[in-house]
Amino acid sequence: MKDLKINVNDKAGLKKEIRISVPFSAIEEKRTSRFIQIAKTAKLPGFRPGKVPDKVIHQQYGGKVIQEVLSDFLDSTYIESIREKNLKPAGPPEVKIDEYIEGKDFTYTATIEVYPEFELRGLDKISIEKPKVAISQKDINAMIENLQKQRGIWNPVERPSEKEDQLLVDFEGKIDGEVFEGGVAKDFVMTLGNGQMLPEFDDALLNVKANEDKEIQLTFPDNYHKEELAKKKAVFSVSVKEVKALEVAEIDETFVRSFGVESGDAKDLIDEVKASMEKELEAKINDEIKKNLMTYLRENNSIEIPEVMVHQEAHALQKDWMSQAGIEKVEEAPELNNFESIAKERVQLGLLVNELVRIQDIKVDQDRVKTKLEEITNRYPKPEEIRKMYDETPQLMDQIKSAVIEDLVIEWLIERTDFQDKAVEFKELMNRS
């Protein structure tokens, strides 16, 4: 736009303040054009369409027109200003509009955060740990035992409860004498020692019998996911209805065939279990390599991170948490600051990966996109329906393309990495989050 004034001032961090002034002549020109358009179709009592006097048009529509004109200029000149000054906003602007005075230029301030400019470091000599794992007979036996437990039967017992027993309980929790939300349950099934409940709750229910009542006093941890309960002291009245112990399944032909081994031979089951463990191990090692590479990338590239991007990512993490927890009210979810640390890591990593993609000109491989889409859709009973859903939903296809790009980045990094083997037990590795 002719005579558009744009001034950019650096603020703290990645913030920039853009001062924009739209000349009154441009405003007047656009306003006049808008009045002409309105006059052609305006329908007012006492006047024929298209014959309403200009004075009446101005009186009737003046306020609305100036609002529309200023709003249009706000959008268009902001875009023009960031293009002219070659700015790359990391999020939407915070806009502060000066009071509009008739006959004067229209001025406003847009405060933005821009993407950081940086040069990737540490790519010439990458060195990370790689887990080295040997699946032992002990590991295989433990897996078989888990399968026996999965097919086991819970039987009522008269003895006092022990770790790994299953309890059927009613409970009512109070804080300061008042029942709190989520503190009451009927016919609740819990397994002692599996982390389902707070440790104090579990410990108090060791050595109890069916039809026994118990009072439990505990303090919610400082980092409890429901912030309103954190650090609070609670008293639970618990009624134990049943105590059950697990009778593990015997390894017989029926047991073996229940896992799809038609021969019914225990040896064949063990072979399949081992093959499955090897496949899971390979996937886990690849995950660890990826995680270690991403950690290496972050630790070697400390960069400024736009606060607006961290805030957006924290919101997304909070939303995901709510979805997984089955919670709809934001008030019941952990506050945003609980997600900021991981959000900051994710944003930093995203910026670094995007820069690597840019400087190495890594492109989406359409064949790999097709393969990954097939992998996803083939998990469902009706893959053609899922494939159609992806084809008709650009956001879902973008997710697959992003995953492919990520795979290509990892492969690029692996080619330039010196791996240091580190011996790890199978169980330890598989239990890593």
C-alpha positions, 0 to 999 in steps of 0.5 A, spaced: 500 500 500 502 506 498 504 511 504 503 505 509 508 506 515 511 500 518 516 500 524 518 494 527 521 494 534 525 489 538 522 487 544 525 481 550 526 475 547 523 473 540 518 478 541 517 484 536 513 490 536 510 492 529 507 499 529 503 500 523 499 507 520 494 506 515 494 513 511 487 517 512 487 517 504 486 510 503 481 509 508 477 515 505 478 512 498 475 505 501 470 508 505 467 512 499 467 505 494 463 502 500 458 507 500 457 507 493 456 499 493 451 500 498 447 506 495 446 501 489 442 496 493 440 500 499 432 499 501 430 504 506 423 507 507 420 512 503 426 511 497 426 507 491 432 502 491 438 505 488 435 512 489 437 514 497 441 520 498 448 520 500 447 524 506 442 519 508 446 513 506 452 516 510 447 517 516 444 510 516 451 506 515 456 510 517 458 507 523 458 500 520 462 502 514 468 505 518 468 499 522 468 494 516 473 498 513 478 499 519 477 491 520 479 490 513 485 494 513 487 491 520 487 484 516 491 486 510 496 491 512 498 486 518 499 481 512 503 486 508 507 488 514 510 481 516 511 480 508 515 487 507 519 486 513 520 479 512 518 476 519 516 469 521 510 469 526 510 463 531 503 465 532 497 470 532 499 477 534 497 481 540 493 487 537 492 494 540 488 499 536 489 506 537 483 510 538 480 512 531 479 519 529 476 522 523 481 525 518 487 522 521 491 516 520 489 509 522 494 506 527 495 500 531 500 495 534 501 488 533 506 484 538 508 478 535 513 472 537 518 470 531 521 463 529 528 463 532 534 463 527 539 458 529 545 454 526 544 446 527 550 444 531 553 437 533 551 434 526 558 432 524 560 427 530 554 424 533 555 419 539 549 416 543 548 409 547 545 403 543 542 398 548 545 391 547 540 386 550 540 378 550 533 374 551 535 369 556 531 363 558 529 367 564 526 372 560 522 367 556 520 363 562 517 370 565 513 371 559 510 364 559 508 365 566 505 372 565 501 368 559 499 363 565 496 369 569 492 372 563 489 365 563 488 364 570 482 364 575 481 368 581 478 364 586 476 367 593 480 365 599 479 366 607 486 367 608 488 375 610 490 378 603 497 378 600 500 382 595 498 381 588 491 379 591 484 381 588 480 385 592 472 387 591 471 393 596 466 399 597 470 406 599 468 413 601 473 418 602 473 424 606 477 431 607 476 435 613 469 431 614 466 432 607 466 427 602 470 429 596 469 428 588 471 421 586 472 419 593 466 414 593 466 407 589 462 401 590 464 394 588 471 397 586 476 391 583 483 392 585 489 388 585 494 390 591 501 392 589 500 394 581 500 401 582 492 402 581 492 406 588 496 410 592 501 406 596 498 408 602 492 405 600 495 398 598 499 397 604 493 398 609 489 393 605 494 388 606 493 382 611 485 384 611 480 378 610 473 378 606 467 382 610 472 386 614 472 394 615 478 398 615 479 406 616 485 408 612 489 415 613 493 418 607 496 424 604 495 425 597 502 427 593 504 434 592 504 432 584 497 429 584 494 429 578 488 433 581 491 439 583 485 440 588 487 434 592 494 435 592 497 435 599 490 434 602 489 429 608 484 424 607 480 419 611 477 413 607 472 408 610 473 401 606 469 395 606 472 389 604 467 384 600 472 379 597 479 377 597 481 373 591 488 369 589 490 368 582 490 360 580 495 360 574 493 356 568 496 349 567 501 349 561 497 343 557 494 343 550 488 347 551 492 352 554 497 352 548 492 352 543 488 358 546 494 362 543 493 360 536 498 354 536 494 349 533 499 343 535 498 344 542 505 343 543 508 347 549 515 347 545 512 351 539 508 356 544 515 357 547 518 358 540 513 363 538 513 367 544 521 368 543 520 370 536 514 375 539 519 377 544 525 378 539 520 383 534 518 387 540 525 388 542 527 390 536 522 395 536 524 397 543 531 398 541 529 402 535 525 407 539 531 408 544 535 410 539 530 415 536 529 417 543 537 418 544 538 421 538 532 426 539 535 428 546 542 429 543 539 434 538 536 438 544 542 438 548 547 440 543 542 445 540 540 450 546 535 455 542 530 461 544 523 458 544 517 462 542 512 462 548 506 462 544 508 455 541 509 452 548 503 455 550 499 452 544 503 445 545 501 445 553 494 446 551 494 440 546 497 436 551 492 438 556 487 436 551 490 429 550 490 428 557 483 429 558 481 425 552 485 419 555 482 420 562 475 421 560 475 428 563 471 433 559 471 439 564 478 443 564 477 445 571 478 437 573 485 437 569 492 439 571 493 446 570 497 448 564 503 449 568 504 442 569 505 441 561 509 446 560 516 442 561 514 437 556 511 442 551 518 446 551 522 440 549 517 438 544 517 445 541 524 445 541 525 438 538 520 440 532 524 447 531 530 443 530 527 437 526 524 442 521 531 446 520 534 439 519 529 438 514 530 444 511 537 445 510 538 437 508 532 438 503 528 432 506 522 430 502 516 426 503 517 419 500 510 418 497 511 410 496 513 410 504 506 414 505 502 409 502 506 403 505 505 407 512 497 408 510 497 400 509 500 399 515 495 403 519 489 401 515 490 393 515 490 393 523 482 394 522 477 389 520 475 393 514 481 397 512 478 400 506 473 404 510 479 407 514 483 408 508 477 412 505 477 416 512 484 418 511 483 420 504 478 424 505 481 428 511 487 432 510 489 432 517 490 425 518 494 424 511 498 430 514 500 426 520 502 420 516 506 425 512 509 428 518 511 421 521 514 419 514 519 425 514 520 424 522 523 417 519 527 420 514 530 424 519 532 419 524 535 415 518 539 421 516 542 421 523 543 414 524 547 414 518 552 419 521 552 416 528 557 412 532 553 408 537 556 405 543 553 399 546 550 398 553 548 392 556 541 392 558 537 387 561 531 385 557 526 386 563 529 393 564 529 395 557 522 393 556 519 397 562 522 404 560 517 409 559 
